[in-house]
């Protein structure tokens, strides 16, 4: 059985494995921006953003933007307590 702390550690490790650019993309995803908007903001192609989002999801073990946002929010609340 996996405990909550084990899940938090795994999520933290996944977050720590993100590149600086992937972390920027994750932050923008969590703000609700679309891939096209993120691409424009970062001056890269939409295909590049899609590749980053796919890599982020894989590293964090999530399947949706909502799951990624919730995970980041949970980790932030854990680190602030």
GUBA-336727 format. One record per residue (C-alpha): residue in three letters; x, y, z. Coordinates in Angstrom, 3 decimals, m for minus. Example, Ala and Ser with C-alpha at 12.3 -4.5 7.8 and 13.67 -1.06 7.14 Angstrom:
2
[site ALA, [12.300, m4.500, 7.800]],
[site SER, [13.670, m1.060, 7.140]],
***
This chain:
81
[site UNK, [0.000, 0.000, 0.000]],
[site UNK, [1.319, 3.426, m0.984]],
[site UNK, [1.024, 6.130, 1.639]],
[site UNK, [0.230, 9.754, 0.947]],
[site UNK, [3.769, 10.719, 1.871]],
[site UNK, [5.137, 8.219, m0.678]],
[site UNK, [2.910, 9.761, m3.343]],
[site UNK, [4.039, 13.246, m2.321]],
[site UNK, [7.687, 12.178, m2.512]],
[site UNK, [7.151, 10.690, m5.974]],
[site UNK, [5.373, 13.838, m7.142]],
[site UNK, [8.137, 16.025, m5.695]],
[site UNK, [10.745, 13.947, m7.497]],
[site UNK, [8.796, 14.304, m10.735]],
[site UNK, [8.553, 18.051, m10.253]],
[site UNK, [12.274, 18.279, m9.485]],
[site UNK, [13.044, 16.405, m12.711]],
[site UNK, [11.369, 19.070, m14.866]],
[site UNK, [13.612, 21.339, m16.899]],
[site UNK, [13.278, 25.089, m16.274]],
[site UNK, [11.344, 25.443, m19.546]],
[site UNK, [9.030, 22.562, m18.630]],
[site UNK, [8.372, 24.184, m15.259]],
[site UNK, [7.489, 27.478, m16.995]],
[site UNK, [5.109, 25.580, m19.282]],
[site UNK, [3.565, 23.763, m16.298]],
[site UNK, [3.004, 27.063, m14.516]],
[site UNK, [1.265, 28.478, m17.576]],
[site UNK, [m0.825, 25.315, m17.978]],
[site UNK, [m1.899, 25.712, m14.352]],
[site UNK, [m2.904, 29.309, m15.102]],
[site UNK, [m5.307, 27.927, m17.705]],
[site UNK, [m3.457, 29.013, m20.836]],
[site UNK, [m3.896, 27.017, m24.030]],
[site UNK, [m0.933, 25.476, m25.865]],
[site UNK, [m1.229, 28.134, m28.577]],
[site UNK, [m1.130, 30.935, m25.979]],
[site UNK, [1.868, 29.401, m24.207]],
[site UNK, [3.699, 28.992, m27.524]],
[site UNK, [3.098, 32.638, m28.375]],
[site UNK, [4.205, 33.817, m24.925]],
[site UNK, [7.426, 31.755, m25.034]],
[site UNK, [8.109, 32.381, m28.750]],
[site UNK, [8.179, 28.686, m29.662]],
[site UNK, [5.984, 26.483, m31.833]],
[site UNK, [2.786, 24.908, m30.597]],
[site UNK, [4.343, 21.497, m31.388]],
[site UNK, [7.162, 22.296, m28.950]],
[site UNK, [4.628, 23.091, m26.229]],
[site UNK, [2.749, 19.857, m26.934]],
[site UNK, [6.036, 17.954, m26.552]],
[site UNK, [6.743, 19.737, m23.259]],
[site UNK, [3.234, 19.010, m21.943]],
[site UNK, [3.578, 15.330, m22.852]],
[site UNK, [6.941, 15.131, m21.058]],
[site UNK, [5.557, 16.981, m18.025]],
[site UNK, [2.595, 14.618, m17.747]],
[site UNK, [4.897, 11.596, m18.008]],
[site UNK, [7.287, 12.905, m15.346]],
[site UNK, [4.460, 13.817, m12.964]],
[site UNK, [2.460, 10.656, m13.605]],
[site UNK, [m0.695, 12.516, m14.634]],
[site UNK, [m2.926, 12.347, m17.705]],
[site UNK, [m4.691, 15.704, m17.780]],
[site UNK, [m4.004, 19.397, m17.315]],
[site UNK, [m6.384, 19.402, m14.348]],
[site UNK, [m4.467, 16.585, m12.637]],
[site UNK, [m1.200, 18.461, m13.213]],
[site UNK, [m2.643, 21.666, m11.738]],
[site UNK, [m4.062, 19.854, m8.706]],
[site UNK, [m0.769, 18.058, m8.120]],
[site UNK, [1.191, 21.304, m8.236]],
[site UNK, [m1.315, 22.927, m5.865]],
[site UNK, [m1.046, 20.007, m3.421]],
[site UNK, [2.750, 20.123, m3.463]],
[site UNK, [2.717, 23.870, m2.860]],
[site UNK, [0.380, 23.447, 0.125]],
[site UNK, [2.571, 20.674, 1.562]],
[site UNK, [5.741, 22.738, 1.193]],
[site UNK, [4.129, 25.793, 2.809]],
[site UNK, [2.951, 23.845, 5.891]],
***
